[in-house]
Amino acid sequence: MGVIDIEIPSLISADKMFKAFVLDGDTIIPKALPHVITSVQTLEGDGGVGTIKLTTFGEGYVHKSVKHRVDAIDKENFTYSYSIKEGGALNVFESISYHVKIVATPDGGCICKTRSIYQPKCDVQVSEEKIKAGKERGSDIFKKVEAYLLANPDG
């Protein structure tokens, strides 16, 4: 099993970032990363625990789509957990789960703390380069959402 932790600071308040990244992520994330994510749609559920979502990636990406399930969501404490159920890197991993916590900072911004937990198949080894690339992708998504919110303060 492997664990990857990242922390990304933001100028955006914790409540606004949680709303954009989690609650309104289906619409905001494709707008913030149109070259990467072409759509996010709910396949089953109402957005809460147990909801199954499909993310479709742009041209040139190895994975065309990935399905994930919402495992936990806490709107008051700004936490969100989900697991990859189909597609993505499941050709290499038995399981992948993500745990997001957005924490307010004294300056009115926030820190996005993300923990990725993965279980490789058989004896698959994950290189430091792949771990670094994963951290960069996670940070890039968060920073693109932040940039979108700064450029579009009203949504």
HELIX and SHEET records of a PDB file:
HELIX    1   1 ALA A   14  PHE A   18  1                                   5    
HELIX    2   2 LYS A   19  LEU A   23  3                                   5    
HELIX    3   3 GLY A   25  ALA A   32  1                                   8    
HELIX    4   4 GLY A   88  ASN A   91  5                                   4    
HELIX    5   5 GLU A  128  ALA A  151  1                                  24    
SHEET    1   A 7 GLY A   2  SER A  10  0                                        
SHEET    2   A 7 CYS A 110  PRO A 120 -1                                        
SHEET    3   A 7 PHE A  93  ALA A 104 -1                                        
SHEET    4   A 7 THR A  79  GLY A  87 -1                                        
SHEET    5   A 7 SER A  65  ASP A  74 -1                                        
SHEET    6   A 7 ILE A  52  PHE A  57 -1                                        
SHEET    7   A 7 ILE A  37  GLU A  44 -1                                        
END                                                                             
